Amino acid sequence: MSPNRWPATPVDVSPLNQPLVLYPSGRVVKNRLVKSAMTEGLATWTVKDIAGRGIPTKEIIELHRRWGEGKNTFGIIATGNIDLEYDQVDSVGDMIITLQDSFTGSRFERFKELAIAGKANGALVIGQLAHPGSQLFAHVRQDAISPSGIQLPPSKGLLGEFYAKPRAATQEDIDHVVASFVHGAEYLYAAGFDGMQLNAAHGYLLAQFLSQRMNKRTDSYGGTISNRMQIIIDIAKGVRSNTAIPKDFILSIKLNSVEFQEGGLTPEEAREMCAILDGDNVGLDYIELSGGNWHDLGMHWERESSRKREAFFLEFVDRIGPALGPVPRQTKVFVTGGLRSAAAMVRAMDVVDGIGIGRPAAQEPIFANDLFSGRILSAIKPVKMLEDIGMGFRLAGTQMGQIGRGEDPLDASDDKTAREFLLDQEIWYSEMLSDADKLTGHGNVSLSTPQRPYGQVDW
Ligand SMILES: Cc1cc2nc3c(=O)[nH]c(=O)nc-3n(C[C@H](O)[C@H](O)[C@H](O)COP(=O)(O)O)c2cc1C
């Protein structure tokens, strides 16, 4: 039996298979499908010697090789969060580049290998840099910085963790954060990456600065939207004015749709923000718009059908689209989240320049190749119990781990496989709970039963 897929009507996928010239880097993306950032949880992790954390492993390199496989693979492959401090991590097992890390040694060599692996068939490889700010689990470190020292309520999602107690960032903290992002960009360039992405989505530090709820500052980093964007502008200008980073290095940003909704940015602010980010102002090549907050996994679209979810994003894009200016525009716009069928992706291309793919890329590393060859019309549809985003995160993490080990990912549309996975993840969950703040247990769910990978199911 073939895996079960989201219902889909046949469509001409050629709008997704057009090259895209980025501005100002001038780089050409070979098609419009982007593998969106997904924390892999596969980098090194050490409890005491923290400088040993965050080094890319063979598994993470293999994972990027698989995403880069095939001549019609994704146009862009973005890595998951790369953190900027050894003890301020978005997730345990993230890759890390700190200001102290020089362009030699095993960390640097592994980053080089990752770039080579992902780029083998012409995909552009982008490193996503992120700072958690107050979205830092207290068992990793108890204190944190944030725009105004507002603490997050305990996570409703993964393990019910508590967040660190933040203090308001000083100018010195902000300068350090900006310098760390710029150093990260230079490091990525030197390691052979085609570009970088600022993670200003999903509730992390840069999103906290953008948010009216989290940013109550009265200095030049708070207040109006242009002030709340100042830290992003400082980083972008720092990257673009760094003479060690050539102009053809791609600079992008991921923004969260929730900031465009009620209580977040007003439509006028959204327009102003996009105008500031556009074209030559800060030298951004593309903006990726995504939905959902990391610390609030109860996104209102999570339990909706794929059709409604896709519609939600299309409607969101329709509302934001006009603020982004007419196509073709200088700074390109990609949309990510919940898009599962080629037909919906093609429709979204009326208002955006490209489509980000998250979880389907963990289920099917060759997703783009198969979509372009006409072999598939939509992504594999996980069984209902794996569909909600909390479980979907754990599933995608497990699948990325499998790919990194050279396996094909488990077929999440198969009932029996899903039930086995759920039992294993319960064991993993209780191990993680009993590990508590010891920080020794981490990583993805270990599968205890022989796998029936999706790629080998009666094809
Ligand atoms: C396991 C997992 C890890 C993720 N890690 C990141 C991350 O590191 N950075 C980021 O910007 N988004 C991250 N995301 C969000 C995805 O990039 C994407 O925005 C989200 O999954 C919605 O897209 P999808 O419906 O196609 O999965 C992650 C998502 C998943 C499932």
The ligand as an SDF file (V2000), in Angstrom:
LIG
                    3D

 31 33  0  0  0  0  0  0  0  0999 V2000
   10.3840   19.7560   14.2370 C   0  0  0  0  0  0  0  0  0  0  0  0
   10.2170   21.2090   13.8590 C   0  0  0  0  0  0  0  0  0  0  0  0
   11.2520   22.0980   14.1290 C   0  0  0  0  0  0  0  0  0  0  0  0
   11.1410   23.4370   13.7540 C   0  0  0  0  0  0  0  0  0  0  0  0
   12.2110   24.2700   13.9560 N   0  0  0  0  0  0  0  0  0  0  0  0
   12.1690   25.5360   13.4840 C   0  0  0  0  0  0  0  0  0  0  0  0
   13.3300   26.3610   13.5440 C   0  0  0  0  0  0  0  0  0  0  0  0
   14.3910   25.9530   13.9790 O   0  0  0  0  0  0  0  0  0  0  0  0
   13.2200   27.6290   13.0680 N   0  0  0  0  0  0  0  0  0  0  0  0
   12.0540   28.1110   12.5220 C   0  0  0  0  0  0  0  0  0  0  0  0
   12.0160   29.2610   12.0860 O   0  0  0  0  0  0  0  0  0  0  0  0
   10.9550   27.3380   12.4330 N   0  0  0  0  0  0  0  0  0  0  0  0
   11.0010   26.0720   12.8820 C   0  0  0  0  0  0  0  0  0  0  0  0
    9.9080   25.2610   12.7180 N   0  0  0  0  0  0  0  0  0  0  0  0
    8.7040   25.7840   12.0430 C   0  0  0  0  0  0  0  0  0  0  0  0
    8.7230   25.4320   10.5600 C   0  0  0  0  0  0  0  0  0  0  0  0
    9.7740   26.1010    9.8810 O   0  0  0  0  0  0  0  0  0  0  0  0
    7.4190   25.8330    9.8830 C   0  0  0  0  0  0  0  0  0  0  0  0
    7.2690   27.2310    9.9800 O   0  0  0  0  0  0  0  0  0  0  0  0
    6.2200   25.1240   10.5290 C   0  0  0  0  0  0  0  0  0  0  0  0
    6.4940   23.7510   10.7420 O   0  0  0  0  0  0  0  0  0  0  0  0
    4.9910   25.2550    9.6270 C   0  0  0  0  0  0  0  0  0  0  0  0
    5.2490   24.6810    8.3660 O   0  0  0  0  0  0  0  0  0  0  0  0
    4.6700   23.2100    7.9670 P   0  0  0  0  0  0  0  0  0  0  0  0
    3.1950   23.2650    8.2380 O   0  0  0  0  0  0  0  0  0  0  0  0
    5.0010   23.0540    6.5010 O   0  0  0  0  0  0  0  0  0  0  0  0
    5.3540   22.2150    8.8440 O   0  0  0  0  0  0  0  0  0  0  0  0
    9.9830   23.9120   13.1000 C   0  0  0  0  0  0  0  0  0  0  0  0
    8.9500   23.0120   12.8460 C   0  0  0  0  0  0  0  0  0  0  0  0
    9.0560   21.6750   13.2070 C   0  0  0  0  0  0  0  0  0  0  0  0
    7.9430   20.7260   12.8580 C   0  0  0  0  0  0  0  0  0  0  0  0
  1  2  1  0
  2  3  1  0
  2 30  2  0
  3  4  2  0
  4  5  1  0
  4 28  1  0
  5  6  2  0
  6  7  1  0
  6 13  1  0
  7  8  2  0
  7  9  1  0
  9 10  1  0
 10 11  2  0
 10 12  1  0
 12 13  2  0
 13 14  1  0
 14 15  1  0
 14 28  1  0
 15 16  1  0
 16 17  1  0
 16 18  1  0
 18 19  1  0
 18 20  1  0
 20 21  1  0
 20 22  1  0
 22 23  1  0
 23 24  1  0
 24 25  2  0
 24 26  1  0
 24 27  1  0
 28 29  2  0
 29 30  1  0
 30 31  1  0
M  END
$$$$
